Amino acid sequence: MKTFAEKVVIVTGATSGLGEATAWLCSDAASFVNGAVLPVDGGDTTRLY
């Protein structure tokens, strides 16, 4: 049986993904987000767990 990390599809990131995350964090939609880590790495972080 594959682990969760082995099932994750790794996507090569694009600068647009980072820009979209930044724009969202600067918007009113993210007004309740504080002290959080938001990895924008195409799922690469999930391979660590």
PyRosetta script that sets phi, psi and omega in degrees:
from pyrosetta import init, pose_from_sequence

init()
pose = pose_from_sequence("MKTFAEKVVIVTGATSGLGEATAWLCSDAASFVNGAVLPVDGGDTTRLY")
pose.set_psi(1, 134.6)
pose.set_omega(1, 179.4)
pose.set_phi(2, -77.5)
pose.set_psi(2, 145.2)
pose.set_omega(2, 175.1)
pose.set_phi(3, -77.8)
pose.set_psi(3, 168.1)
pose.set_omega(3, 179.1)
pose.set_phi(4, -57.0)
pose.set_psi(4, -43.9)
pose.set_omega(4, -178.0)
pose.set_phi(5, -63.0)
pose.set_psi(5, -31.8)
pose.set_omega(5, 179.3)
pose.set_phi(6, -74.8)
pose.set_psi(6, -20.4)
pose.set_omega(6, -179.9)
pose.set_phi(7, -87.0)
pose.set_psi(7, -16.4)
pose.set_omega(7, -176.1)
pose.set_phi(8, -71.6)
pose.set_psi(8, 133.4)
pose.set_omega(8, 177.1)
pose.set_phi(9, -90.1)
pose.set_psi(9, 120.7)
pose.set_omega(9, -179.8)
pose.set_phi(10, -84.3)
pose.set_psi(10, 127.2)
pose.set_omega(10, -178.7)
pose.set_phi(11, -114.1)
pose.set_psi(11, 128.9)
pose.set_omega(11, 176.7)
pose.set_phi(12, -66.9)
pose.set_psi(12, 125.6)
pose.set_omega(12, -176.2)
pose.set_phi(13, -71.8)
pose.set_psi(13, 155.3)
pose.set_omega(13, 175.7)
pose.set_phi(14, -124.9)
pose.set_psi(14, 155.4)
pose.set_omega(14, -179.5)
pose.set_phi(15, -62.8)
pose.set_psi(15, -24.1)
pose.set_omega(15, 178.6)
pose.set_phi(16, -65.4)
pose.set_psi(16, -33.3)
pose.set_omega(16, 177.5)
pose.set_phi(17, -63.6)
pose.set_psi(17, -42.4)
pose.set_omega(17, 177.6)
pose.set_phi(18, -66.6)
pose.set_psi(18, -40.6)
pose.set_omega(18, 178.4)
pose.set_phi(19, -63.9)
pose.set_psi(19, -40.4)
pose.set_omega(19, 179.0)
pose.set_phi(20, -66.8)
pose.set_psi(20, -40.8)
pose.set_omega(20, 177.9)
pose.set_phi(21, -64.6)
pose.set_psi(21, -41.2)
pose.set_omega(21, 178.8)
pose.set_phi(22, -64.9)
pose.set_psi(22, -43.8)
pose.set_omega(22, 178.9)
pose.set_phi(23, -62.9)
pose.set_psi(23, -40.2)
pose.set_omega(23, 178.9)
pose.set_phi(24, -65.0)
pose.set_psi(24, -43.9)
pose.set_omega(24, 179.7)
pose.set_phi(25, -63.3)
pose.set_psi(25, -28.3)
pose.set_omega(25, 179.0)
pose.set_phi(26, -85.9)
pose.set_psi(26, -6.2)
pose.set_omega(26, -176.5)
pose.set_phi(27, -90.5)
pose.set_psi(27, 169.5)
pose.set_omega(27, 177.2)
pose.set_phi(28, -67.2)
pose.set_psi(28, -22.6)
pose.set_omega(28, 180.0)
pose.set_phi(29, -62.8)
pose.set_psi(29, -25.5)
pose.set_omega(29, -179.0)
pose.set_phi(30, -103.0)
pose.set_psi(30, 23.3)
pose.set_omega(30, -174.4)
pose.set_phi(31, -64.6)
pose.set_psi(31, -22.6)
pose.set_omega(31, -180.0)
pose.set_phi(32, -98.2)
pose.set_psi(32, 4.4)
pose.set_omega(32, 179.4)
pose.set_phi(33, -89.4)
pose.set_psi(33, 121.8)
pose.set_omega(33, 174.1)
pose.set_phi(34, -152.9)
pose.set_psi(34, 144.4)
pose.set_omega(34, 178.6)
pose.set_phi(35, 66.2)
pose.set_psi(35, 24.6)
pose.set_omega(35, -178.9)
pose.set_phi(36, -109.2)
pose.set_psi(36, 151.6)
pose.set_omega(36, 174.2)
pose.set_phi(37, -101.9)
pose.set_psi(37, 124.4)
pose.set_omega(37, -179.3)
pose.set_phi(38, -116.6)
pose.set_psi(38, 90.6)
pose.set_omega(38, 179.8)
pose.set_phi(39, -70.4)
pose.set_psi(39, 130.3)
pose.set_omega(39, 176.4)
pose.set_phi(40, -120.3)
pose.set_psi(40, 79.1)
pose.set_omega(40, -173.1)
pose.set_phi(41, -135.6)
pose.set_psi(41, 19.9)
pose.set_omega(41, 177.6)
pose.set_phi(42, 67.5)
pose.set_psi(42, 21.7)
pose.set_omega(42, 179.4)
pose.set_phi(43, 91.1)
pose.set_psi(43, 3.1)
pose.set_omega(43, -177.4)
pose.set_phi(44, -61.9)
pose.set_psi(44, -33.8)
pose.set_omega(44, -179.3)
pose.set_phi(45, -63.7)
pose.set_psi(45, -31.1)
pose.set_omega(45, -177.5)
pose.set_phi(46, -65.7)
pose.set_psi(46, -19.0)
pose.set_omega(46, 178.8)
pose.set_phi(47, -74.0)
pose.set_psi(47, -12.9)
pose.set_omega(47, -179.5)
pose.set_phi(48, -79.1)
pose.set_psi(48, -16.9)
pose.set_omega(48, -173.8)
pose.set_phi(49, -107.7)
pose.dump_pdb("model.pdb")
